[in-house]
Amino acid sequence: MRLSEYERSVQREIEKWQHGDVSLVAQAMNWAMAPMDWVIERVVPNEIIDQVDKAVSQFLSVLNEGSTWTYDPSEVLKGAKKQGIEVSSIAELQNADLTKLDVLSKSYFSENAILAAVEGGGTGLGGAVLIAADIPLLFGINLRLIQQIGASYGFDVSSPQFGPLVLSIFNVAASGSRESKNDSLREITVAAAAVAHASDYRGRVSGTFRDQNRHLPREIAKNIAGRKIAQLIPIAGAAIGAGINYWFTTETAETAYMLFRALYIERKERM
């Protein structure tokens, strides 16, 4: 199906994002965390590092369990109505005007970033025990955000079968690398083919969920765990916790925004 001028401009925007450097927010976070990383390497006991690392890995490893998928599709449909989009199901949004869908998806950015920041600030006051509790809460907020943004473009990714796509979004959010972006867009191509032909999406790599994503949880844990440990620093822990959670949620929102727009467009081109 032929793309509109706006949709072609979005394609160019996605390509620029794909080949671009890390975002300004990520650059600022990297700069701010540099001295914290130095302290952590020399002061924090290995058992605490292992505890935080395990908390990240455990949450990501249970993405194939339905209990972790929590968004409310009716709220997305209400949001669509406010944008003048009259639909009765999430799937119908696949044929709506992309300009309106972009506004709808962006409406979820700030509320989730602020929620994550408040949650991180509170748990940043409680030492290692609350950091371990903070991690599943942070990923839970971001999982719901991914589902909300996906639904905004007509893709109900509330099934655990979309675990590989969700993991690829988390990987880009945590690292911001060009390699992770390229991998995520290859995952989108597989998802688009499945959606366009009304077939099951099973991920880019064959095998079980764990086989498909064997390396990703470790990579995400490596990029998140060290920064979460910085919340142990006295007095600064609350501010660090809020900042880390805001950074990660902002990156998750931007990544999901780009990838689900790419899925919307690629699916349209295949129709």
C-alpha positions in Angstrom: 0.0 0.0 0.0 1.3 3.5 -0.9 2.7 5.6 1.9 1.7 9.2 2.6 4.2 12.0 2.6 4.1 12.1 6.4 4.7 8.3 6.6 7.7 8.7 4.3 9.1 11.4 6.6 8.6 9.1 9.6 10.7 6.5 7.7 13.5 9.0 7.3 13.2 9.8 11.0 13.5 6.2 12.0 16.5 5.7 9.7 18.2 8.7 11.4 17.5 7.3 14.8 18.8 3.9 13.7 22.2 5.3 12.6 22.5 8.1 15.1 24.4 8.3 18.4 22.9 7.8 21.8 20.3 10.4 22.8 21.1 13.6 24.7 19.3 12.2 27.8 21.6 9.1 27.6 24.7 11.2 27.1 23.8 13.3 30.1 23.2 10.2 32.2 26.5 8.6 31.1 28.4 11.8 32.1 26.6 12.1 35.5 27.2 8.4 36.3 30.9 8.3 35.4 32.2 9.1 38.9 29.5 6.9 40.4 30.8 3.9 38.3 34.3 4.5 39.6 33.1 4.4 43.2 31.0 1.3 42.7 33.9 -0.6 41.2 36.0 0.0 44.3 33.6 0.1 47.2 30.5 -2.0 46.6 30.8 -5.7 47.7 30.4 -8.3 45.0 27.4 -9.9 46.8 25.4 -6.7 46.5 26.3 -6.4 42.8 25.2 -10.1 42.3 21.9 -9.4 44.2 21.0 -6.5 41.9 22.1 -8.3 38.8 20.0 -11.3 39.8 16.9 -9.1 40.3 17.2 -7.7 36.8 17.7 -11.1 35.2 14.9 -12.7 37.1 12.4 -10.2 36.0 13.4 -10.4 32.3 13.4 -14.1 32.4 9.7 -14.3 33.4 8.5 -12.1 30.5 7.0 -15.3 29.1 4.6 -15.5 32.0 1.3 -13.8 31.4 1.0 -12.4 34.9 3.5 -9.6 34.0 1.4 -8.1 31.2 -0.8 -5.4 32.7 -2.0 -2.6 30.4 -5.6 -1.6 29.9 -6.7 -1.5 26.2 -9.9 0.4 27.1 -7.8 3.4 28.2 -6.0 3.4 24.8 -9.3 3.4 23.0 -10.5 6.3 25.1 -7.3 8.1 24.3 -7.8 7.4 20.6 -11.3 8.9 20.8 -9.9 12.1 22.3 -7.8 12.3 19.1 -10.9 12.0 17.0 -10.2 8.3 16.1 -13.4 6.3 16.3 -12.5 2.6 16.6 -14.0 -0.3 18.6 -10.8 -2.4 18.9 -7.1 -2.0 19.2 -6.5 -3.7 15.8 -8.5 -1.0 13.9 -5.9 1.6 14.9 -3.6 -0.1 12.4 -5.6 1.8 9.7 -5.8 5.1 11.4 -4.0 8.3 10.5 -0.3 8.1 11.7 -0.2 11.7 12.6 -2.9 11.2 15.2 -1.4 7.9 16.4 1.9 9.7 17.1 0.1 12.1 19.4 -1.7 9.3 21.1 1.5 7.3 21.8 3.4 10.4 23.0 0.7 11.0 25.6 2.1 8.0 27.6 5.7 9.3 27.7 5.6 11.8 30.6 3.1 10.0 32.9 5.2 6.9 33.0 8.6 8.7 33.2 7.3 10.7 36.2 5.8 7.6 37.8 9.1 5.7 37.4 11.1 8.7 38.8 8.9 9.0 41.9 9.1 5.3 42.5 12.9 5.3 42.0 13.3 8.3 44.4 11.4 6.5 47.1 13.3 3.2 46.8 16.6 5.1 46.5 16.3 5.9 50.2 16.2 2.3 51.4 19.5 0.6 50.5 20.1 -2.7 48.8 16.8 -4.3 49.9 14.7 -1.6 48.3 16.8 -1.5 45.2 16.0 -5.2 44.6 12.3 -4.3 45.0 12.7 -1.2 42.8 13.9 -3.2 39.8 10.8 -5.3 39.1 8.7 -2.2 39.7 10.7 -0.2 37.2 10.5 -2.9 34.5 6.8 -3.4 35.2 6.2 0.3 34.5 8.2 0.1 31.3 6.5 -3.1 30.2 3.1 -1.4 30.5 4.5 1.7 28.7 5.6 -0.6 25.8 2.2 -2.2 25.6 0.5 1.2 25.7 2.6 2.6 22.8 2.2 -0.6 20.8 -1.5 -0.5 21.2 -1.5 3.1 20.1 -0.5 1.9 16.7 -2.9 -1.0 16.6 -0.7 -3.7 17.9 -1.9 -5.6 21.0 1.4 -6.9 22.4 -0.1 -8.0 25.7 0.7 -11.7 24.9 3.9 -13.2 26.2 4.6 -14.4 22.6 5.8 -10.8 22.0 8.6 -11.3 24.6 11.4 -11.2 22.0 10.2 -7.8 20.8 9.8 -6.4 24.3 13.3 -7.6 25.2 14.8 -6.0 22.1 13.2 -2.7 23.1 14.6 -3.0 26.6 18.0 -3.7 25.2 18.0 -0.6 23.1 16.8 1.5 26.0 19.5 0.2 28.2 22.4 0.5 25.8 21.4 2.9 23.0 23.9 1.2 20.7 23.5 1.1 16.9 23.9 -2.6 17.0 21.0 -3.0 19.4 18.9 -0.7 17.2 19.7 -2.7 14.1 18.8 -5.9 15.8 15.5 -4.4 17.0 14.5 -3.3 13.5 15.2 -6.8 12.2 12.9 -8.1 14.9 10.3 -5.6 13.6 10.6 -7.0 10.1 9.7 -10.4 11.4 6.8 -9.1 13.4 5.5 -7.1 10.4 5.5 -10.2 8.2 3.5 -12.1 10.9 1.0 -9.2 11.4 0.5 -8.6 7.7 -0.2 -12.3 7.0 -2.3 -12.8 10.2 0.1 -15.5 11.4 1.7 -16.1 14.8 4.7 -14.0 15.7 7.4 -16.3 17.1 10.5 -14.0 17.2 13.4 -13.7 14.8 15.4 -16.7 16.2 13.9 -20.1 16.2 13.5 -22.1 19.4 12.0 -21.4 22.9 11.8 -18.0 24.4 15.0 -18.6 26.4 16.8 -19.9 23.3 15.7 -16.8 21.3 16.9 -14.3 23.9 19.7 -16.1 25.8 22.1 -13.1 25.6 19.7 -10.2 26.1 18.8 -10.4 29.8 22.5 -10.5 30.7 23.3 -7.5 28.4 20.4 -5.5 29.9 21.4 -6.5 33.4 24.9 -5.3 32.8 23.7 -1.9 31.6 21.2 -1.4 34.4 22.6 -3.1 37.5 25.6 -0.9 38.0 23.6 2.3 37.9 21.0 0.9 40.3 23.7 0.1 42.8 24.7 3.8 42.8 21.5 4.4 44.8 23.4 3.0 47.8 25.4 6.2 48.0 24.3 8.0 51.1 22.2 11.2 50.8 22.4 11.1 47.0 20.5 7.7 46.7 17.1 9.2 46.2 18.1 11.6 43.5 20.2 8.9 41.7 17.2 6.5 41.9 14.8 9.0 40.4 17.3 10.0 37.7 18.1 6.5 36.6 14.4 5.5 36.4 13.6 8.7 34.5 16.4 8.0 32.1 15.5 4.4 31.4 11.8 5.1 31.0 12.4 8.0 28.7 14.7 5.7 26.6 12.1 2.9 26.6 9.4 5.4 25.4 11.6 6.7 22.6 12.6 3.2 21.4 9.1 1.9 21.5 7.8 5.0 19.7 10.3 4.4 16.8 9.9 0.7 16.6 6.1 0.6 16.6 6.0 3.3 14.0 8.3 1.2 11.9 6.0 -1.8 12.5 3.0 0.3 11.4 4.7 1.4 8.2 6.2 -1.9 7.3 2.9 -3.7 7.9 1.2 -1.1 5.6 3.8 -1.6 2.9 3.1 -5.4 2.9 -0.6 -5.0 2.5 
